[in-house]
Amino acid sequence: MSKSSDSVMAVVDDEIMAMAFEMIGIRAVVIKETRELFRFFKEEQNLPSVIFINERVAEKIGPIRMDLINRGRITPVFAVVPDMEGSRGVRLSELKSYLARAIGSSEVEI
């Protein structure tokens, strides 16, 4: 594996999506159970700089991602991609929440 592909991976809960990532040269791991996702992210010692996750996975590992942010970790960067069925609006909801916290508001209209 080249150095650039070592710094990127995908963690998804769909085999077809994993195959799509593999076809463009990104190592993909399929994990469907929430408990297994938590274990993977807690035990994996060499996480890459960028991890693509689909929206269902993003929802499941929200606490892990928030813990990393609260601890000031800037890597890995989680790139949230829509599920195969289409966008669920997960990332937009997260961005609205971050923006609201940044400006001290309880609600943001976009």
C-alpha positions as CSV (number, residue, x, y, z in Angstrom):
1,M,0.0,0.0,0.0
2,S,1.3,3.5,-0.9
3,K,1.9,6.1,1.7
4,S,-1.1,8.2,0.6
5,S,-3.5,5.3,0.9
6,D,-2.1,4.5,4.4
7,S,-3.4,7.9,5.5
8,V,-6.9,7.3,4.3
9,M,-9.5,4.6,5.0
10,A,-13.2,4.0,5.0
11,V,-15.3,2.5,7.8
12,V,-18.7,1.7,6.5
13,D,-21.6,-0.6,7.3
14,D,-22.4,-1.5,3.7
15,E,-20.5,-4.0,1.6
16,I,-21.3,-2.3,-1.7
17,M,-20.0,1.1,-0.4
18,A,-16.9,-0.7,0.9
19,M,-16.3,-2.1,-2.6
20,A,-16.6,1.3,-4.1
21,F,-13.9,2.7,-1.8
22,E,-11.7,-0.3,-2.5
23,M,-12.1,0.3,-6.3
24,I,-10.7,3.7,-6.0
25,G,-7.8,2.5,-3.9
26,I,-9.0,3.3,-0.4
27,R,-8.9,0.5,2.2
28,A,-12.3,-0.2,3.5
29,V,-13.6,-2.0,6.6
30,V,-17.2,-3.1,7.0
31,I,-18.5,-3.0,10.6
32,K,-22.2,-3.1,11.2
33,E,-22.7,-3.4,14.9
34,T,-22.3,-0.4,17.2
35,R,-20.4,-2.3,19.8
36,E,-17.9,-3.5,17.2
37,L,-17.5,0.1,15.9
38,F,-16.7,1.3,19.4
39,R,-14.2,-1.4,19.9
40,F,-12.6,-0.8,16.6
41,F,-12.1,2.9,17.2
42,K,-11.0,2.4,20.9
43,E,-8.5,-0.4,20.1
44,E,-7.1,0.6,16.7
45,Q,-3.7,2.2,17.4
46,N,-2.8,3.4,14.0
47,L,-5.8,5.3,12.7
48,P,-5.2,7.1,9.5
49,S,-5.4,10.9,9.1
50,V,-8.7,10.8,7.2
51,I,-11.5,8.3,7.7
52,F,-14.5,8.2,5.4
53,I,-17.7,7.0,7.2
54,N,-21.2,6.8,6.0
55,E,-24.1,8.5,7.8
56,R,-25.3,5.5,9.7
57,V,-21.8,4.9,11.1
58,A,-21.5,8.6,11.9
59,E,-24.6,8.4,14.0
60,K,-23.4,5.3,15.8
61,I,-20.0,6.7,16.7
62,G,-21.1,10.2,17.5
63,P,-19.8,9.9,21.2
64,I,-16.4,8.7,20.0
65,R,-16.1,11.6,17.6
66,M,-17.2,14.1,20.2
67,D,-14.6,12.7,22.7
68,L,-11.8,13.2,20.2
69,I,-12.9,16.8,19.6
70,N,-13.2,17.5,23.3
71,R,-9.7,16.2,23.9
72,G,-8.4,18.5,21.2
73,R,-7.5,15.8,18.7
74,I,-7.4,17.1,15.1
75,T,-6.9,13.7,13.6
76,P,-8.5,11.6,12.4
77,V,-10.7,13.8,10.3
78,F,-14.0,12.0,9.7
79,A,-15.4,12.7,6.2
80,V,-19.1,11.8,6.4
81,V,-20.6,10.6,3.1
82,P,-24.3,9.8,2.3
83,D,-25.6,6.3,2.7
84,M,-26.3,4.3,-0.4
85,E,-30.1,5.1,0.0
86,G,-29.3,8.9,-0.1
87,S,-28.5,11.6,2.4
88,R,-30.0,11.4,5.8
89,G,-28.9,15.0,6.7
90,V,-26.6,13.8,9.5
91,R,-23.7,16.0,8.5
92,L,-25.8,19.1,8.0
93,S,-27.4,18.7,11.4
94,E,-23.9,18.4,13.0
95,L,-22.7,21.5,11.2
96,K,-25.7,23.4,12.4
97,S,-25.1,22.3,15.9
98,Y,-21.4,23.3,15.8
99,L,-22.3,26.7,14.3
100,A,-24.9,27.3,17.0
101,R,-22.4,26.5,19.7
102,A,-19.8,28.8,18.1
103,I,-22.1,31.8,18.1
104,G,-23.8,31.0,21.4
105,S,-27.2,30.4,19.9
106,S,-29.6,27.5,20.5
107,E,-30.8,27.3,16.9
108,V,-29.4,28.1,13.5
109,E,-31.4,28.3,10.3
110,I,-29.6,27.4,7.1
